[in-house]
Amino acid sequence: MSDVIGFVGAGQMGEPMVQRLLAAGKEVVLYARRPEIREKLGAEGATIVDSVAEAAARADVLILCLFSDAQLIEIAEGPNGFMENAKAGSVVVSHTTGNVSTLQGLVDKYQEGPTIVDGPISGSAKDITKGVLTVLLGGPETAVKQAESVVLAYAKEVIRTGELGTALNVKLVNNILFAANSQLAAAAVELGAKLGIKENDLLNSLQHCSGHSYALGAVKGTGGPEKFTKAAGPFLRKDVKAAAVAAADSGVDVGWLKSVVDDGPLDLS
């Protein structure tokens, strides 16, 4: 018998995850606040419930796709939270890019609660729709294996990173590296302009040269540095801040990468 999948956080990223799960034939129990999402995904086959507690109580694997640690804590704790109401033996997968200390704090506080797996993602909503997302998973081996069997409905690649928290740490390093690379790409466009090279010509040319990078492709794909900052800036600013806070919690200085992000031409700090 296949796992019942609970889901909380059907927003920009979460909605296509639910759709991929349903398309894969998974039984999805969904809690969503927005009536239009409840109606839409209910019509597509999700079972709609009225509380986080009910979703947690019915789920073998509960997936959380939330924007921040604050949102995670809001639905985790207390008599109506998922930690107290989770089905016995269940697994909670958190896709939130936050701090390791937040998840470890929940584990320590609710020692009889579900097994938590940190599952930060790398990719966009379009990648989820196409089923080509990358998901990092950290936690106990058995729980990670169970989580992997579920997230492969919307991921092409699942990378097991080790113990709880290791996936978040890998993702935070990745995020600040991506932000730094984005600043370098924008700086390259500025330099090209000074040398009389049109932005699109430069970006098209660099795609075929050794200076090409994923970040450069992202800048080009969104229409240049200005449009890239508008589209990706809110997420990158959150991620850069989270990386700095997480590093500080561990007594680590982010160092030169943070300097590149702070001093570059894009507003990413």
Summary of the structure (lengths in Angstrom):
residues: 269
radius of gyration: 19.7
end to end distance: 47.2
largest distance: 64.5
contacts: 905
relative contact order: 0.10
helix: 53%
strand: 15%
